[in-house]
Amino acid sequence: MSDHGFPLRAPVEVLICDDARLLRRMLRAVIDRRERRHEGEPALRVVGEACDGDEAIREAARLQPDVILLDLAMPNRTGFEALPEIKRVAPSAKVIVLSSFDASLVAKDVLATGADRYLEKGADPKTIADAVVAIALG
């Protein structure tokens, strides 16, 4: 249990959902670097990847991760379209939308649809890893 009352598995399990293979690799590397605990923070571990919205829903249901990194612009079903279903099949998962769309244009709608946080893809890797830790801690 975190200091904020949010039950944590050790480590925090993360699902990466993005159609860009290179970005999935980069995110995996960022999260893997945070695998060891720092100053009492939870370790992070990638438990799966998805390359489109349909796969994101399936993997969220199967894996029940703690945190989902979700791109908005994906084939078959966009992240925006998949988000309500992801929240239905993995209700305890926290969702961080990580997208190239300008936050001023879409963040409000994404948060209203069920995302817990919005980050632009241009965020530095430390910011992304810190956001995963912060959202997992509640």
HELIX and SHEET records of a PDB file:
HELIX    1   1 ARG A   21  ARG A   33  1                                  13    
HELIX    2   2 GLY A   53  LEU A   63  1                                  11    
HELIX    3   3 GLY A   79  VAL A   89  1                                  11    
HELIX    4   4 ALA A  103  THR A  113  1                                  11    
HELIX    5   5 PRO A  125  LEU A  137  1                                  13    
SHEET    1   A 5 LEU A  44  ALA A  50  0                                        
SHEET    2   A 5 VAL A  12  CYS A  17  1                                        
SHEET    3   A 5 VAL A  67  LEU A  70  1                                        
SHEET    4   A 5 LYS A  94  SER A  99  1                                        
SHEET    5   A 5 ARG A 117  GLU A 120  1                                        
END                                                                             
